[in-house]
Amino acid sequence: MKQKIIDGIIKKTGIPDLIDVLVDRLSFSELQSLLLKIFELKTKKKSSNDILSEYQSNRFVKPSDINPVILRNLELKIFSLLPSDFELIELSPLTPIGTASVLTTTHQNNVISTIRNTEVAADTTNILALECAKRRKEWLTSKTVKLCSSQRLTRGQPFEDKNFSAH
C-alpha cells in the first residue's frame, strides 16, 4: 500500500502509532474480528447500484475471456496424460494468509488477502507443496507424494499485457 495513503489514514485517526498497534498488539483473530465488524457496517451503507458499479469497474471480478468449454477440455486432456500414480485433487480457492509471501518471493501486495486470515490462491504449486508436506508428516515418511490439480488463480499486480488478467 502506498505510504501516502497510510500517512493520510494516520492523520485522519490521530493515532500516530496505528500501524504498530494493529500489527503488534492485536492477534490475527482480533484483527479479523475488528475488520469483519468494519466491513459489516460499511457494507450496510452500500446500495445495489454501488455493487453494480463496482462489478463493472473492478478487474478482479470481471468474467474471464477464456471459453469455459475449451478450458475444461484442455484440463481433461492434460489429466488423461498423467501417469496413473498421480492423484488428482481439487484444491480450495483459499490458502493460509502469507502462503505466497512466506513460501516464495511474491510480495503480499500481489496477493488478494482476506479478512478471514486467508488469501486467494495465487500459485497452485504453493498449495500442492503444503498438501504434500501435510501428507508426508501424517504418514511419517519421506515417501514421494504425486498430486495434480487445476485451479483458477488470482494475482493482485496489474498486468500491462492485455492478454493477461487478474485471474
C-alpha positions as a printed Julia matrix, in Angstrom:
167×3 Matrix{Float64}:
   0.0     0.0     0.0
   1.32    3.44   -0.8
   2.81    5.3     2.15
   0.84    8.43    1.24
  -2.43    6.59    1.86
  -1.17    5.19    5.17
   0.0     8.65    6.24
  -3.44   10.06    5.4
  -5.19    7.38    7.48
  -2.89    8.04   10.44
  -3.58   11.77   10.17
  -7.38   11.2     9.99
  -7.41    8.92   13.03
  -4.98   10.98   15.08
  -3.24    7.76   16.17
   0.42    8.12   15.17
   1.29    4.5    16.08
  -1.85    3.0    14.49
   0.07    0.5    12.33
   2.19   -0.68   15.27
  -0.93   -1.09   17.43
  -2.71   -3.17   14.79
   0.36   -5.27   13.91
   2.0    -5.77   17.29
  -0.83   -5.61   19.83
  -3.64   -7.43   18.04
  -3.62  -11.11   17.2
  -4.74  -12.18   13.74
  -8.12  -13.27   15.16
  -8.62   -9.93   16.94
  -7.75   -8.03   13.79
 -10.1   -10.3    11.84
 -12.95   -9.56   14.26
 -12.31   -5.82   14.01
 -12.23   -5.88   10.2
 -15.33   -8.06    9.99
 -17.24   -5.5    12.07
 -15.92   -2.62    9.98
 -16.89   -4.34    6.71
 -20.3    -5.26    8.12
 -21.01   -1.61    8.97
 -19.55   -0.23    5.73
 -21.46   -2.67    3.51
 -24.73   -1.72    5.2
 -24.23    1.71    3.61
 -23.93    0.27    0.08
 -26.71    0.07   -2.48
 -27.32   -2.35   -5.33
 -26.19    0.43   -7.69
 -22.89    0.63   -5.79
 -22.42   -3.11   -6.23
 -23.2    -2.94   -9.97
 -20.8    -0.04  -10.42
 -18.02   -1.93   -8.63
 -18.78   -5.07  -10.64
 -18.32   -3.06  -13.82
 -15.07   -1.41  -12.76
 -13.21   -3.95  -10.58
 -10.75   -6.01  -12.64
 -10.81   -8.83  -10.07
 -14.49   -9.64  -10.56
 -14.84   -9.35  -14.33
 -15.59  -12.62  -16.13
 -12.73  -14.26  -17.95
 -12.39  -14.13  -21.72
 -11.47  -17.82  -21.71
 -14.06  -20.15  -23.22
 -15.0   -22.48  -20.32
 -15.59  -25.46  -22.64
 -12.13  -25.14  -24.15
 -10.6   -24.76  -20.69
 -12.39  -27.85  -19.31
 -11.47  -29.94  -22.35
  -7.84  -28.86  -22.01
  -7.87  -29.81  -18.31
  -9.37  -33.21  -19.1
  -6.81  -33.84  -21.82
  -3.92  -32.91  -19.52
  -5.32  -35.1   -16.72
  -5.68  -38.02  -19.12
  -1.96  -37.82  -19.95
  -0.81  -38.14  -16.34
   0.85  -41.35  -15.18
  -1.52  -43.48  -13.1
   0.41  -42.91   -9.86
  -0.67  -39.25   -9.72
  -3.65  -38.36   -7.56
  -5.97  -35.62   -8.79
  -7.21  -33.32   -6.06
  -9.49  -30.3    -6.04
  -7.81  -27.51   -4.09
  -9.53  -24.83   -2.06
  -9.56  -21.4    -3.7
  -8.12  -20.07   -0.41
  -4.9   -20.76    1.47
  -3.48  -19.55    4.81
  -2.61  -15.86    4.79
   1.06  -15.4     3.96
   1.39  -18.6     1.91
   2.68  -16.84   -1.2
   4.85  -14.25    0.55
   6.31  -16.59    3.19
   6.95  -19.6     0.94
   8.05  -17.64   -2.14
   9.37  -14.24   -3.14
   5.9   -12.97   -4.08
   5.12   -9.69   -2.32
   1.99   -9.81   -0.14
   0.61   -6.82   -2.07
   0.42   -9.04   -5.17
  -1.87  -11.48   -3.36
  -5.53  -10.96   -2.52
  -5.6   -11.12    1.28
  -8.93  -11.7     3.0
 -10.17  -10.65    6.41
 -10.66  -14.31    7.32
  -6.9   -14.81    7.76
  -6.63  -16.4     4.35
  -5.55  -15.33    0.89
  -6.96  -16.15   -2.51
  -4.84  -18.79   -4.24
  -2.11  -17.1    -6.25
   0.1   -20.11   -7.05
  -1.06  -23.73   -7.14
   2.43  -25.07   -6.52
   2.46  -23.5    -3.04
  -0.76  -25.24   -2.09
   0.33  -28.56   -3.59
   3.61  -28.3    -1.66
   1.67  -27.72    1.57
  -0.58  -30.72    0.87
   2.43  -32.92    0.1
   4.16  -31.8     3.3
   0.99  -32.45    5.32
   0.62  -35.95    3.89
   4.28  -36.83    4.43
   4.06  -35.6     8.02
   0.88  -37.63    8.64
   2.43  -40.74    7.12
   5.74  -40.16    8.97
   7.61  -40.95    5.81
   9.71  -39.39    3.11
   7.65  -41.28    0.52
   7.09  -39.35   -2.7
   3.65  -37.78   -2.97
   2.4   -37.19   -6.51
  -0.51  -34.77   -6.77
  -2.06  -32.88   -9.63
  -4.68  -30.17   -9.75
  -6.04  -27.48  -11.97
  -7.12  -24.23  -10.41
  -8.01  -20.69  -11.33
  -5.62  -18.31   -9.61
  -5.84  -14.63   -8.78
  -2.89  -12.24   -8.62
  -3.08   -8.68   -7.35
  -0.47   -7.0    -9.51
  -1.69   -5.16  -12.6
  -0.64   -6.54  -15.98
   0.23   -4.24  -18.86
  -0.28   -7.01  -21.44
  -3.97   -7.1   -22.41
  -3.68  -10.89  -22.83
  -3.23  -11.26  -19.06
  -5.92  -10.78  -16.45
  -6.14  -10.83  -12.66
  -7.47  -14.43  -12.76
